[in-house]
Amino acid sequence: MRLGRVVVPIVLLVATLVGAVPEQAAARGMGSTPLDDIRFWADQKKACGLGRDQLAAMMMAVTYPEAGASGEQAPSPMTLSRYDTAARLYAFGDRNTPWQRAFWHPGVGMWAFDSAGGWNLTAAGAISTFYAAEQAATVMASRWCANPTRSHVWAPWFACSTSTVCEDIYNNIYDGSSLRNITLHPGVGRDGGMETRACTLAGEPVTCWYVDPARAQGANWWVNPSAGPSPISVPFYVVSVNGREARYWLKPDTGLSTSLKADKPITANARTSLTWSFASELCDVTAGRGDCGPGARVATTPWGPRTATPFGSFDVVSPTVGAIDVSGWTIDPDTNDPIDVHVYVDGQIVGATNASGSRADVAAVVPGYGDRHGFAARMGRVAGGNHQVCVYAINAPPFGNDNPLLGCRGVQVSPNPTGSFDSWVTSSPGIRVAGWAVDADSTAQIGVHVYVDDQFAGQVVAGTSRPDVGAAFLWAGNDHGYEIEVDALPGRHTVCTYGINVGPGTNAPLGCKTIDVPDRAPFGWLDSVTRPSAGTARVTGWAIDPDRIPPTDVHVYLNGAFAASLPAAANRPDVGAAFPFFGPSHGYDVTLAAPAGSVEVCVYAINWGPGWGNPRLGCKTVN
Amino acid sequence: MVAAPSLRFLFVAVLVSLAAACGTSSDVATAPTSSGAAERDTISVAVYWTRPYGQSRPIDIPAYRDDAGHFPYVLFGSVTNTGTDPISPVRVVARWPVGDEVYNAMAKVADPQGGALAELAPGASADVLVVIDDASVANSVQDIVPTFEAS
C-alpha cells in the first residue's frame, strides 16, 4: 500500500533494489515466524479454489517491493514508510518543528498498510505479522473470489500495480503447488524487533509496544536517515485505547525537554486526523521509563545498572528423594523486600518460595538492598529421571512486568527407592530392624525386603508413621516407616534391607549393618565331681541364664543317663562377684547316688526364654 | 443502470467555492457524506495509493491501464456502502480544497473486472479510481487529501 505525494525518490530506490535481483533464480528471504504466520492465515483464508501456498505466495510477493527487501533479505516486519512528508505527520503539523524526529510514519509493516487505507490496524498490528498477515490474506482472498487474477488481487499495492515485479517474484517462489526458493531467517521474528511492554497511562495499566527502528530485524534500509524524504522517527510507543491509536515519544528518546503524543482513530488517515500534544502520562513500567512519577530505582551491580526487572542467580540444584533442592538469590530493583521465585520442572511449575534467606555475599556486591535475598528450598514431588529445572523471579511492582528467568539447570533424580536402615535391636528370635523407604515414582507405601547373610529373611510394607520422613519429603506423607523382626542365630551377621521399586528403576539397598547376635543360652561351669562316700558322687558348679536373674535349672547325667534336675541356687560369692548383675545365688552343689567304678558326670544348663539349646556346662569322670 | 463512460471522460474538474464544499468530511478513510444525508447515499472511501502526475510507472490493473507514454495522476482505493440501501447508480465525487476553492472529480467505481459498477449493495465494497489528466489541476491537488461523497 503506498500513498503519498512524494513518491518518486523512494520508488526509485525500491526499484533499484529490486531491480538488482534476478527474480527468476535467486531465493527470497523471509523470517521464519512471519512465514509461519503467512502460511497459517493463507490456510485459514484460502477460498474460491486458492491453495494455501498459492495465497501465501501472493501475500509474500507483495512484501518484497513494499518493504524494499532485495535478494535474500527478509522483509522487515517493522518497516516504516519514508516517502510521505505531509505536514500533519510532523509534530503539531509543522514540517519545521524542532521535534523533527517525532514523526508519524503513515505506512507500516511488510505489507505497508497505510492509514489512508482505513485498515483496522495500529502500527503494532501492522508490524506484527500475525495480525498483518491475517489482513493481507483476507483482502487478497476476497479479491481473488471477485476476480481470480493476480493483477486484481494486488491492485491495492502500488508496487504490484505498476510493474511485473510481484508477478516475477510470485513465479519464483511458487512452483504451481508449493512454495519454493525461500531462505528462512530465524532472526527475523513476528514483531520484527518491536517489543511488547507494560505501560500505564495516567496510572492505568495498558499494553504498549515499543518500536525502536534501531532494533529492526530484516531489511532495514529504511532506518537510514537518508533513505527517504521523511524523517525516521526516534523510538516510539504504540498504545491502543478506545478505538484510537496513540504514539508516544518519550523525553529519553527524543532528547528533548518534554514527551510528545499524537493520536487518531485507528482507521483514520493520519494525514487528516492526527492530534498532537505534549504528554506526561505514559510510563513504561517494563523498563521503568517515561512519566512514571518517582523514578524507578537503579540497582548498582557488578553487571551494570539494573532497573525494574528482577535479576539474580539460580546457583544450585541437587536431587533428593523424589524432590530437588534449589538455591540462589534474586533482587527486584524496586524494593528491598524479598520477592518470590517460581520453580519449574520440565516446564511445569512445582513450587514457589520467597527469596528471603540471608546472602551476605549478595549484599556485598549489590549495595543498598540488604542481604535477605537468598532462596533455598526443596521442591517436589519430582519423579525419577533426568529433568530440566528452571527458576523465575517474580517481579514486584511498581516497575517492570517481566518475570525473568534466573536460569535452568539439569538434574537427575533417582527413580529407585530410597530410604534408610536406621536401627536394630536383637530380640527373640533374632533381630528387629527399622527404617524408612519411599519411591520417587509414587506416594504409595512400598515393600522392604530384609536379607541376613545374603539370605532372604523377611519382608514388610513400609507403612508405619514416620513424621520425620513426612517433614523431610512433604510430597510423600508420614507413613513410610518399616519395622520387622527376622530370625538370626547368635553370632555375627550382615543384615541388609532393600526398597522394592515402583515404576521406573530398580530395587535399591537401603543399608546394611553388621550385627552381633548374642548367645542368649545359659552359661556356667562344672567345677568338680567327687566321691564323698562310696556309691555317691558330689557335683558342684554354677549356671546363669542371661534372660533371668532367678536361678536357672541344671540337669545332671551319669554315664549318659538323666540323674537329677535342680536349680542352680546355691550361694556362690565368687560367681556373684564375677556377675554382680545376677548375684551370688547361682551355684549348684548336689550329691547323688552313683555306681562304683568309673562314672562320667555331665551337667547341662536349661535354657529359659530366648536362646538356643541347653548348653552343656561340662563333663567329668570320677572313679 | 448507467452505461460506463470511458475512463478519460470520467474526470471532471470543477472549480467551486470552498464554502460550497464545507461540511464534507475531511477524513478520507471514513468519509461519510454529512450534508444532505437524508437523501444522499452514505459511503466511506479508503485510499490505497496515488501516483503523481507524470510519474512514468505504468499502471496495469483491471480497473485502469495507462495509455502508452501517458501518465496522469491516479488515485486508487476502495469505496464501501455504509448505508442501508443499495446505491444505484454508483457515483462518487472526490473533492480537494485548494485555498478558497474546491476541485471536484468524478471517480470511477469499478467492478472486479474493471468495468463500471452498476450497483453497490449495503456493506459492499468496490474499487474506486480517480484519474486527473490535466497537469495543472493534478499538480494542485496531488498533495492534498481529498474527501469523497456519493453524488
Interface residues (C-beta under 8 A of the other chain):
Chain A: M1 R2 L3 G4 R5 V7 V8 V11 A86 D114 S115 A116 G117 G118 W119 R143 A146 N147 T149 S151 H152 W154 A155 P156 W157 F158 S161 T162 S163 P265 T267 A268 N269 R271 T272 S273
Chain B: S26 D27 V28 A29 T30 S44 A46 V47 Y48 W49 T50 R51 P52 Q55 R57 P58 I59 D60 I61 P62 A63 F76 G77 S78 P112 Q113 D127 Q142 D143 V145
